Amino acid sequence: MTVPKRLFRPFPILLGLALLGGASAIVVAQIESGVRGIAPIDTSGSFEVTGVTVDVYGKTADAARFGGWRVAQRKAWRLLWGKYHAGTGVPALSDSALDSIVTGIEIENEQIGPNRYIAKLGILFDRARAGQILGVGGGVARSLPLLVIPLQWSGGRAQTFADTEWQAAWARFRAGSGSIDYVRPRGTGPDSLLLNAGQVSRRSRVWWRALLDQYGAADVLSPKVRIERQWPGGPVIGYFTACYGPDDKVLTRFTLRTDTAAGLGPMLDEGVRRMDETYSQAQASGQLRPDATLIIEQPVDPDTLEEEEGVLEEALPGAENPLNPAAGSTSVIIQFETPDAGSVTRGESAVRGVPGIGGAQTTSLAIGGYSVMRVTYAGDLAALRSALAARGWRVEESGGNLRIRRAPAPSTPPAGDNVTGG
């Protein structure tokens, strides 16, 4: 079996260790799989209404299908309104108004006849536009970025990104509107080699830190499923385990069953949905706080520290030394937007300028996403949040950590965007 040379260049040491450990066959099998995985289909955060059924007649098959989609949009809007305003009248929106706030139609199942259309559909609504009509905020407080490694056991074989049904189910899941910021690798490039089944049980913090930095994540989630097929084409049982952290701590276990092999996909989709609920509840209760051992602090030269202290004492006689904050100070993890390299320095400088901040150091860098900064503040978390908001930051709190980004400049909505019922 020949491995392409390009696979050796980025990670020669890692591949060498795998070969020395006698795991060459497993590693090469994952690398040379024909299909490595699929990309997540949606991370936009749209409002989603699923399971909308329609049964419509028309003069032609196309007319019936188009009419079915129209009916589905109307039914989905009523369901979405009822979710946020149960027991109140639903504002009537014209079909053109619905077209302006619907971003997509997902076909779950459909049957098309010469003049009849029967289908089960999912409708996606634009969060910003529909949110204005619903009267709900467009943003959702989310967790720090969490790397997802979906592990599947089937036929006695453990796989992560080698064309598995479990990875495909996670890719299908629409996570944009939830409270968990999932980092879902596609499985291409070095993903299959770095995020293999053995990595889930690895405990080395240095190794994990290098991987999390590679993917711009603060911690790891490892949802697992063991698939048992009773006989070919027959019932399938899935044993699910939701784990998190480098120590692979278990949050919950549950079992699902489908009577036929054709139901495997929907069963795994339900497993992903239930795991997302578990992770969301753990995030709300503070269980998904980043592991402190994953943050590698840079060593400090004592001679340099003494020299800096002398300069500070001379410049600010009698003032409190920010390198040695007083008792009662709070150490907080702040996630901040870093679209480019310059934004890292600008973000650190802006945070250091907030009154009460005794120090700010970036511990996890993610250019093009959210980097992680650890700060020391002379006060409690609520006071820090207010101080950041006073400096023009939009602040979200989740699990004792903060996420900040610059508030967008106010804009005047274009004429014609106001929608009235009728």
C-alpha positions in Angstrom: 0.0 0.0 0.0 1.5 3.3 -1.1 0.9 6.5 0.8 1.1 9.7 -1.3 4.2 11.8 -0.5 2.2 14.9 0.2 0.8 13.2 3.3 4.3 12.9 4.8 5.3 16.5 4.7 3.2 18.2 7.3 3.4 15.6 10.0 6.5 13.3 9.6 7.0 12.7 13.3 3.3 11.8 13.9 3.3 9.3 11.1 6.6 7.8 12.3 5.2 7.3 15.8 2.1 5.6 14.3 4.3 3.2 12.4 6.5 2.4 15.4 3.4 1.6 17.4 2.3 -1.0 15.0 -0.8 1.0 13.9 0.3 1.7 10.4 -2.5 -0.4 8.9 -5.2 1.6 10.8 -3.7 5.0 10.1 -3.3 4.3 6.3 -6.8 2.8 6.1 -8.2 6.1 7.4 -6.0 8.2 5.2 -6.8 6.3 2.0 -10.5 6.1 2.4 -12.2 7.1 -0.8 -14.4 9.7 1.0 -13.1 11.4 4.1 -16.3 13.1 5.2 -18.7 15.9 4.3 -18.8 19.6 5.2 -21.4 21.0 7.6 -24.4 22.1 5.5 -25.5 25.1 7.6 -24.0 27.3 10.3 -25.9 30.4 9.6 -28.2 30.4 12.6 -31.5 30.5 10.7 -34.8 29.8 12.4 -35.8 26.3 11.3 -39.2 24.6 11.3 -39.1 20.9 10.4 -41.7 18.3 9.6 -44.1 20.5 7.7 -46.5 18.2 5.7 -48.3 19.3 2.5 -50.7 17.6 0.1 -51.5 19.9 -2.8 -53.1 19.4 -6.3 -52.2 21.5 -9.4 -52.6 21.6 -13.1 -49.1 20.2 -13.6 -46.5 18.5 -11.5 -44.4 21.7 -11.3 -47.5 23.8 -10.4 -48.4 21.4 -7.6 -44.9 21.4 -6.3 -44.6 25.2 -6.3 -48.0 25.4 -4.6 -46.9 22.9 -2.0 -43.9 25.1 -1.1 -46.2 28.1 -0.8 -48.4 26.2 1.6 -45.5 24.9 3.6 -44.1 28.5 4.1 -47.5 29.6 5.5 -47.8 26.7 7.8 -44.2 27.0 9.0 -44.7 30.7 9.7 -47.7 29.9 11.9 -45.7 27.2 13.8 -42.7 29.6 14.2 -44.9 32.4 15.6 -46.6 30.0 18.0 -43.2 28.9 19.3 -42.5 32.4 20.6 -46.0 33.8 21.0 -48.3 30.9 22.0 -51.9 31.8 22.3 -51.7 35.0 20.3 -52.9 35.8 16.8 -50.5 35.1 14.0 -49.8 38.2 11.8 -50.9 37.4 8.2 -48.0 37.8 5.8 -48.4 37.8 2.1 -46.5 35.2 0.0 -44.1 37.8 -1.3 -43.4 38.9 2.3 -42.7 35.2 3.3 -40.4 34.9 0.3 -38.3 37.7 1.6 -37.7 36.1 5.0 -37.5 32.4 3.9 -33.8 31.5 3.1 -34.3 27.9 2.1 -36.6 24.9 1.9 -35.2 21.5 2.9 -36.9 18.4 1.3 -37.2 15.7 3.9 -39.5 13.5 1.8 -41.6 14.1 -1.3 -43.8 12.3 -3.8 -44.5 14.0 -7.1 -47.4 13.0 -9.4 -48.8 14.4 -12.6 -50.9 16.9 -10.7 -50.3 16.2 -7.0 -47.5 16.9 -4.6 -47.1 15.2 -1.2 -44.1 16.1 0.9 -42.6 16.7 4.3 -40.4 19.8 4.3 -38.2 21.9 6.5 -38.4 25.7 6.2 -35.5 28.1 7.1 -36.2 31.7 8.0 -33.6 34.5 8.0 -32.8 35.2 11.7 -32.4 39.0 11.3 -35.5 39.7 9.2 -37.8 37.1 10.8 -36.5 38.1 14.3 -37.7 41.7 13.8 -41.2 40.5 13.1 -41.2 38.0 15.9 -39.8 40.6 18.3 -36.9 38.4 19.4 -33.2 39.1 19.4 -31.1 38.1 16.4 -28.1 36.9 18.5 -27.7 33.9 20.7 -25.2 33.7 23.6 -22.9 30.9 22.6 -20.1 28.8 24.1 -16.4 29.1 23.3 -15.5 27.1 20.1 -15.6 23.4 20.9 -13.9 20.9 18.6 -16.2 17.9 17.7 -14.7 14.5 17.1 -17.6 12.1 16.2 -16.5 8.5 17.0 -18.4 5.6 15.5 -18.0 1.9 16.4 -19.4 -0.4 13.8 -18.5 -4.0 13.0 -15.8 -3.9 15.7 -14.1 -1.0 13.9 -13.6 2.5 15.4 -13.7 5.4 12.9 -13.9 9.2 13.0 -13.6 10.8 9.5 -13.6 7.9 7.1 -17.0 8.2 5.4 -19.0 7.3 8.5 -22.8 7.7 8.9 -22.2 9.4 12.3 -19.9 12.1 10.9 -22.5 12.7 8.1 -25.2 13.1 10.7 -23.2 15.8 12.6 -22.6 17.5 9.3 -26.3 17.6 8.5 -27.2 19.1 11.9 -28.0 22.8 11.8 -26.1 24.1 14.7 -26.1 27.8 13.9 -29.1 28.7 16.1 -27.9 26.7 19.2 -25.9 27.8 22.2 -22.9 25.6 21.3 -20.2 26.9 18.9 -19.3 23.6 17.3 -16.0 23.3 15.3 -16.8 20.5 12.9 -13.9 19.4 10.7 -14.8 18.1 7.3 -12.3 15.2 7.4 -10.1 16.2 4.5 -6.4 17.0 4.6 -4.7 15.9 7.8 -8.0 15.6 9.8 -8.3 11.8 9.5 -4.7 11.5 10.7 -4.8 14.0 13.6 -8.3 13.3 14.8 -8.4 9.6 14.7 -10.1 7.2 17.1 -7.0 6.9 19.3 -6.9 10.6 19.8 -10.1 10.6 21.8 -8.6 8.5 24.6 -5.3 10.5 24.6 -4.7 12.4 27.8 -1.6 14.5 26.9 -2.4 18.1 27.5 0.4 19.3 25.3 -0.8 17.2 22.4 -4.4 18.4 22.9 -3.3 22.0 23.1 -1.5 21.8 19.8 -4.6 20.2 18.2 -7.0 22.8 19.6 -4.8 25.6 18.4 -4.7 24.0 15.0 -8.6 24.1 14.8 -9.2 27.4 16.7 -11.0 25.7 19.6 -10.9 26.0 23.3 -11.9 22.5 24.3 -13.1 19.2 22.8 -16.4 17.2 22.5 -16.4 13.5 21.6 -19.9 12.3 20.8 -19.8 8.5 20.3 -22.1 5.8 18.9 -21.8 2.1 18.8 -23.9 0.6 16.0 -25.2 -2.9 16.2 -27.0 -4.5 13.1 -29.1 -7.4 14.0 -29.0 -8.9 10.5 -28.5 -7.4 7.0 -31.4 -5.0 6.3 -32.9 -5.7 9.7 -33.1 -3.7 13.0 -30.3 -1.4 14.0 -29.5 -0.4 17.6 -27.4 2.6 18.4 -25.7 3.1 21.8 -24.9 6.8 22.3 -22.5 8.4 24.7 -21.9 12.2 25.0 -18.4 13.0 26.3 -16.4 16.1 26.6 -12.9 17.4 27.6 -9.5 15.8 27.2 -10.3 13.3 29.9 -13.3 12.1 27.9 -15.8 12.7 30.7 -19.3 11.2 30.2 -22.3 13.5 30.3 -25.1 11.1 29.3 -25.8 7.7 27.7 -28.9 6.6 25.8 -30.0 4.0 23.3 -32.1 4.3 20.1 -33.4 1.6 17.8 -34.8 1.5 14.2 -36.6 -1.5 12.7 -34.9 -1.4 9.3 -31.5 -0.4 8.0 -33.2 2.4 6.0 -33.9 4.1 9.3 -30.3 4.4 10.3 -29.9 8.0 9.1 -33.0 9.4 10.9 -31.9 7.5 14.0 -28.5 9.1 14.0 -30.0 12.5 13.3 -32.2 12.1 16.4 -29.0 11.0 18.3 -27.3 14.2 17.3 -30.3 16.3 18.3 -30.4 14.7 21.8 -26.6 15.1 22.2 -26.9 18.8 21.3 -29.6 19.2 24.0 -27.2 17.5 26.5 -24.3 19.8 25.6 -26.5 22.9 25.7 -27.7 22.0 29.2 -24.2 21.3 30.3 -23.1 24.7 28.9 -26.0 26.4 30.8 -25.0 24.8 34.0 -21.3 25.6 33.6 -20.0 22.1 33.0 -18.4 23.0 29.7 -16.0 25.6 31.0 -12.6 25.2 29.3 -10.2 22.9 31.1 -7.6 25.1 32.8 -4.9 22.5 32.1 -5.3 23.2 28.3 -4.0 26.7 28.8 -0.2 26.8 28.5 1.2 29.8 30.4 4.5 31.3 29.0 7.4 31.1 31.6 8.4 34.4 33.1 12.1 35.4 33.6 12.5 36.5 37.2 15.2 39.0 36.3 13.0 40.7 33.7 10.1 40.7 36.2 12.1 42.5 38.9 13.3 45.1 36.4 9.7 45.8 35.1 8.5 46.1 38.7 11.2 48.7 39.4 10.2 50.8 36.5 6.5 50.7 37.5 7.2 51.6 41.1 9.3 54.6 39.9 6.8 55.8 37.4 3.8 55.3 39.7 5.0 55.6 43.3 2.5 54.3 45.8 0.2 52.8 43.1 -0.9 49.2 43.1 1.4 47.0 41.0 -0.6 45.5 38.2 1.8 42.5 38.0 0.7 41.5 41.5 -3.1 42.2 41.7 -4.6 42.6 45.1 -6.7 40.0 46.7 -10.3 39.9 45.3 -9.2 40.2 41.7 -10.9 37.9 39.1 -9.3 35.8 36.4 -11.6 35.7 33.4 -11.4 34.1 30.0 -12.5 36.4 27.2 -13.1 35.3 23.6 -12.6 38.1 21.1 -12.9 38.5 17.3 -9.6 38.3 15.4 -10.3 38.6 11.6 -6.6 39.3 10.9 -3.2 39.4 12.7 -3.4 43.1 13.5 -6.7 42.6 15.4 -5.0 40.5 18.0 -2.8 43.4 19.1 -5.6 45.9 18.8 -7.9 43.7 20.9 -5.3 43.2 23.7 -4.6 46.9 23.8 -8.3 47.8 23.9 -8.9 45.4 26.8 -5.9 46.5 28.7 -7.2 50.1 28.5 -10.4 49.1 30.5 -10.1 50.5 34.1 -9.4 47.7 36.6 -7.7 45.3 34.1 -4.4 44.2 35.6 -3.2 42.1 32.7 -4.3 40.6 29.4 -2.6 37.7 27.5 -3.8 35.8 24.5 -3.6 32.1 25.2 -5.3 30.7 22.1 -4.9 32.3 18.7 -7.5 31.8 15.9 -7.0 34.2 12.9 -10.3 34.5 11.1 -12.3 33.4 14.1 -12.3 34.0 17.9 -9.1 34.0 19.9 -9.0 33.4 23.7 -7.5 35.9 26.1 -7.0 35.5 29.9 -7.3 38.8 31.9 -7.1 39.7 35.5 -9.7 42.2 36.7 -9.9 44.0 40.1 -13.6 43.3 40.6 -16.3 40.7 39.8 -17.5 39.4 36.5 -20.6 41.6 36.3 -18.5 44.8 36.8 -16.1 43.7 34.1 -19.0 43.1 31.7 -20.3 46.6 32.4 -16.9 48.1 32.0 -16.4 46.4 28.6 -19.9 47.4 27.4 -19.1 51.0 28.4 -16.1 50.9 26.0 -18.3 50.0 23.1 -18.1 46.2 23.1 -21.0 43.9 22.7 -20.6 41.4 25.5 -22.1 37.9 25.9 -21.6 35.8 29.0 -21.7 32.0 29.0 -20.5 29.6 31.7 -18.5 32.3 33.5 -16.6 33.3 30.4 -17.1 36.4 28.1 -17.3 36.8 24.4 -16.8 40.3 23.1 -17.0 42.0 19.6 -17.4 45.5 18.4 -20.9 46.7 18.1 -21.8 47.4 14.4 -22.5 50.9 13.3 -26.3 51.8 13.3 -27.8 51.6 9.8 -31.0 53.0 8.4 -33.2 50.2 7.0 -33.9 50.5 3.3 -37.4 51.7 2.3 -39.9 48.9 1.7 -38.5 46.6 4.4 -41.4 47.2 6.8 -43.9 44.4 6.5 -47.6 44.8 7.4 -50.2 42.1 7.7 -52.9 41.9 5.2 
